[in-house]
Structures are given as structure tokens and as C-alpha cells.
Amino acid sequence: MNRNRLYKKAKTIIGDKTPLYKDCGIICGGACCKGDDGTGMLLFPGESTGLAVTEKDGVRLAVCKGKCDRCERPLSCMIFPFFPYLTKEGKIKVIPDIRGYAVCPLIRNYADARFDRGFLMRVKKVGRLLKEDEECRDFLYETSREIDMLTELMTTF
């Protein structure tokens, strides 16, 4: 499948669902939407967006200044603060993305939040869809191992 169609399908799956049953940006003042030239949301392989793009250590990031056309958001924005984690056995599970810990109060207070189960099911479905593309599968796997490493580091201290 063409990547543009792949990401369009993934974004259609997520639709207007959000992690909570209400706008989670109210809780933190939209902290995840306030990037600068050196920070942003990770772009999936070959993903394009209407936002400015920067590259840091070989990683492409979409940079948001606080306002965007929500239809043009990168997929990582739509699924934040979760990630379709690819296990070593090749299964997709949805996990809170520890990389958002500094920004997102939902990650810091994960046990207390009431997440929209429909949203989580859609993120899992997106993960299964992306897993069918070889480059996206590699990206999911590598990013999942990075999350493993960061989780281990955070639990060590």
C-alpha cells in the first residue's frame, strides 16, 4: 500500500477520538502542542505533514507552535501519549509512551486516568495496519526497543 494512503487510513481509524472522554489539552494547556525548533512529534517513515519538519540525530520531527489544522497533524500527535508497541514476538499492544513523561500529565498519572477504551482499541488497530508495511514494522520495532530502554532507565533510578 502506498504510504500516503496507509497514513490516511491510519488517521481515519483514529478519527476524532482522543485519549480521554474529553479534551485532554485542558488538563495541561496543550503542552504537547508547544514545540520549538529542536523538539516536536516523531514522524513515521515517509510521513509528510503540513507542519515544519526538523531533523535531529537522523530522526524527523514535526514542529508545532501551538496551533495547527488538526487534519494535518502527524500520526504520532493523533495517538499521543500512547504508542502501538511491537513486542519481540510480533504482537501489537498499546502502551503509554514513556518518552512523553516530561510533557504529559497523563503519563505521569497513568494509574489515575480514565482513558477512552475506544481510542486505545483504535491505536491498536493502527499498529496492526502499520505492522503490515516493512519499513513501518521496523520503525515500530526499533521505537519499541527504545521505549524498553527508557523504561528500564527510569525504573532504575
C-alpha positions in Angstrom: 0.0 0.0 0.0 1.2 3.5 -0.8 2.4 5.2 2.4 0.2 8.3 1.9 -2.8 6.0 1.7 -1.5 4.0 4.6 -1.3 7.1 6.9 -4.6 8.4 5.6 -6.2 5.1 6.5 -4.5 5.1 9.9 -5.7 8.7 10.6 -9.2 7.7 9.5 -9.1 4.8 12.0 -8.2 7.2 14.9 -10.8 9.8 13.6 -11.7 12.3 16.2 -11.1 10.0 19.2 -8.7 11.3 21.9 -7.1 9.5 24.9 -9.8 10.8 27.3 -13.5 11.1 27.0 -12.8 14.9 26.9 -10.2 17.2 25.5 -7.0 16.2 27.4 -5.3 19.5 26.4 -7.5 21.3 29.0 -5.5 19.5 31.7 -2.1 20.6 30.6 -2.7 23.6 28.5 -1.9 21.7 25.3 1.7 21.0 26.4 2.3 18.5 23.6 1.4 21.2 21.0 4.2 23.6 22.2 7.3 22.5 20.4 10.3 24.6 19.3 12.9 24.2 16.5 14.6 21.4 18.4 11.6 19.4 19.7 8.5 18.0 18.1 6.5 14.9 17.3 8.1 11.9 15.7 7.2 11.3 12.0 6.6 7.8 10.9 8.7 6.6 7.9 7.8 8.6 4.8 5.1 10.6 6.6 4.5 14.1 5.4 2.7 16.9 7.2 1.7 20.5 6.8 3.9 21.4 9.8 7.5 22.5 9.7 9.9 19.5 9.9 13.2 19.4 11.6 15.7 16.6 11.8 17.6 15.7 15.0 20.1 12.8 15.2 18.6 11.3 12.0 15.1 11.5 13.3 12.4 13.5 11.6 10.2 15.6 13.8 7.1 17.7 13.0 7.3 21.0 14.9 4.2 22.7 16.2 3.9 26.2 17.5 0.6 25.6 19.3 -2.0 25.7 16.5 -2.4 23.5 13.5 -5.0 22.1 11.2 -6.0 19.0 13.2 -6.5 17.1 9.9 -2.8 17.8 9.1 -1.4 16.5 12.4 1.2 13.8 12.3 0.0 10.3 13.3 2.2 10.5 16.4 0.2 13.6 17.6 -3.1 11.7 17.0 -2.1 8.7 19.1 -0.1 10.6 21.8 0.6 9.8 24.6 0.4 6.2 23.5 2.4 4.1 21.2 1.5 0.9 19.2 4.3 -1.1 20.8 5.6 -4.1 18.8 6.6 -6.9 21.1 9.6 -9.1 20.3 7.0 -11.8 19.4 5.5 -9.6 16.7 2.3 -8.6 18.6 0.9 -5.1 18.9 -0.1 -3.8 22.3 -0.9 -0.2 23.2 1.3 1.3 25.9 1.8 4.8 27.4 4.7 6.3 25.6 7.3 7.0 28.3 9.0 9.5 26.0 6.1 11.9 26.8 6.7 11.7 30.6 8.2 15.3 30.8 5.3 16.8 28.8 2.2 14.8 29.5 0.4 14.6 32.9 -1.5 11.6 31.6 1.7 9.6 31.5 2.8 10.8 35.0 -0.6 9.9 36.4 -1.4 6.9 34.2 -2.9 4.8 37.0 -5.5 7.5 37.9 -6.6 8.5 34.4 -9.8 7.1 32.8 -8.8 6.5 29.2 -11.3 6.1 26.3 -11.1 2.4 25.6 -12.4 3.1 22.0 -9.3 5.3 21.5 -7.0 2.6 22.8 -8.6 0.0 20.5 -8.1 2.3 17.5 -4.4 2.8 18.3 -4.0 -1.0 18.4 -5.8 -1.3 15.1 -3.5 1.4 13.6 -0.5 -0.5 15.0 -1.6 -3.7 13.3 -2.1 -1.8 10.0 1.4 -0.2 10.2 2.9 -3.5 11.0 2.0 -4.8 7.5 4.4 -2.3 5.9 8.0 -3.5 6.3 9.6 -0.1 6.9 6.8 0.9 9.4 7.2 -2.5 11.1 10.9 -1.9 11.5 10.2 1.6 12.9 7.6 0.2 15.4 10.1 -2.4 16.5 13.0 0.0 16.9 10.9 2.5 18.7 9.5 -0.1 21.0 13.0 -1.2 21.9 13.9 2.5 22.6 10.8 2.7 24.9 12.0 -0.5 26.6 15.4 1.0 27.2 14.0 4.3 28.6 11.5 2.5 30.8 14.4 0.4 32.2 16.4 3.5 32.9 13.5 5.3 34.6 12.8 2.3 36.9 16.5 2.0 37.8 16.6 5.5 39.4 
